[in-house]
Amino acid sequence: MSRPTQSISGVRPGRIERPTSTAEVAEVMRAAAAAGESVVPTGAGTKLGWGNPPTSADILLDLAALDQVSEHASGDLIATVGAGTPLARLKDHVAAAGQRLALDETISGATVGGTLATNTSGPLRMLAGTMRDLLIGVTMVRADGVVAKAGGKVVKNVAGYDVGKLLVGSMGTLAVVTEATFRLHPVPQTSRWVSLDARDAAHAAELTQAVLHSQTVPSGLEVDVTAGGVRVDVLVEGRPEGVAGRTAVLTDLLPGSEVDERAPAGWGRYPWEDTADEHLGIKVTFRLSGLADVVEAAGEHGLRGSAGVGVAYVAVPADRDITEIRATLARLRETAGRHGGSAVVLDAPGAVKQQLDLWGPVPAVDLMRRVKDEFDPDHRLSPGRFVGGI
């Protein structure tokens, strides 16, 4: 597993702390609070470059040692795991009981905490939702060093203020998550991918709607647009007889499609991971009816993502002229906005980041600032990394 870098988007931390327990994380945070030091938590460092550069980073808090599956109650379909645990290790652990965390590992080596902080998800979001839907409890350390818990260890909890869901996607700006509890799903007995090369984006949109309005209940419905064409991939899972029947329906809906027991190339990976060259990674969300327009807006760059839920990713070469990059980003934002979504730059080289608005318009930014003030009044946790300089 890769270790955290000594630089966070060009900002060098003053020192690295490597606690091995929640209690030790609390000690570090209490000392940092007393000294007025800023803290940036990390795990494997796979997404440490996402978001804005922090305005300061006195401490890089390496949580990699919090890497144990502390509880797996297979009968209740739940697991509690340290934030530094690689997703792959958690998956292997629960697979021994015929279970899975229905969350794709979109970046090799990603940890539970980093996935939670950035709310990454892949094709299985269509089946089980995102981290927000699978998370049922967290242990966290506040900016002042106080240990707190939210949620619980059962799938059903008393309704109320769901702190855990606030932490998901907060880029480490609200609290340091040290442990998380998830609901699990049984591993399906059979999986099949049905794939078809569409004529163009409009045809792919028609195929997507046909699948969505069928009774096939896909676990994933992806589109992959490259210079070579437009491909639609559908994943069906379950008992062998049920999968066979639904696969037959899909092949009727998608004449000329191919069926495979293996995932197609690129399944669940960001398109910019297919090359060693530097790229901007852009996440685009949109209503399903906007798929063809979003593909058109992406232009020569193509896209890959979940046609079934309206989330796609675009890779733009970082060596393009900044004017061209801005024009592409503006086109994606305008198109996504017309279809009820947004376009956010997840990652980019530091020199390019400095010339872009990574987040675009965020209507709820004032509310987000108030939440930040409640959780971290001194703004010492990952300062400036999130939207609006939070």
HELIX and SHEET records of a PDB file:
HELIX    1   1 THR A   22  ALA A   35  1                                  14    
HELIX    2   2 SER A   74  ASP A   76  5                                   3    
HELIX    3   3 LEU A   87  ALA A   95  1                                   9    
HELIX    4   4 VAL A  112  THR A  118  1                                   7    
HELIX    5   5 ARG A  125  ALA A  128  1                                   4    
HELIX    6   6 MET A  131  LEU A  134  1                                   4    
HELIX    7   7 VAL A  163  LEU A  167  1                                   5    
HELIX    8   8 ALA A  201  LEU A  212  1                                  12    
HELIX    9   9 PRO A  240  LEU A  253  1                                  14    
HELIX   10  10 PRO A  271  ASP A  274  5                                   4    
HELIX   11  11 LEU A  288  GLY A  290  5                                   3    
HELIX   12  12 LEU A  291  ALA A  298  1                                   8    
HELIX   13  13 GLY A  299  HIS A  301  5                                   3    
HELIX   14  14 ILE A  322  ARG A  338  1                                  17    
HELIX   15  15 GLY A  350  LYS A  353  1                                   4    
HELIX   16  16 VAL A  365  PHE A  375  1                                  11    
HELIX   17  17 VAL A  387  GLY A  389  5                                   3    
SHEET    1   A 3 ARG A  15  GLU A  17  0                                        
SHEET    2   A 3 ILE A  59  ASP A  62  1                                        
SHEET    3   A 3 VAL A  39  THR A  42  1                                        
SHEET    1   B 5 VAL A  69  ALA A  73  0                                        
SHEET    2   B 5 ILE A  78  GLY A  82 -1                                        
SHEET    3   B 5 VAL A 176  ARG A 183 -1                                        
SHEET    4   B 5 LEU A 135  VAL A 141 -1                                        
SHEET    5   B 5 VAL A 147  GLY A 151 -1                                        
SHEET    1   C 2 GLN A  99  ARG A 100  0                                        
SHEET    2   C 2 HIS A 185  PRO A 186 -1                                        
SHEET    1   D 8 GLU A 258  ASP A 260  0                                        
SHEET    2   D 8 THR A 190  ALA A 198 -1                                        
SHEET    3   D 8 GLY A 229  GLY A 238 -1                                        
SHEET    4   D 8 GLY A 220  THR A 226 -1                                        
SHEET    5   D 8 LEU A 303  SER A 306 -1                                        
SHEET    6   D 8 VAL A 311  PRO A 317 -1                                        
SHEET    7   D 8 HIS A 279  THR A 285 -1                                        
SHEET    8   D 8 SER A 342  ASP A 347 -1                                        
END                                                                             
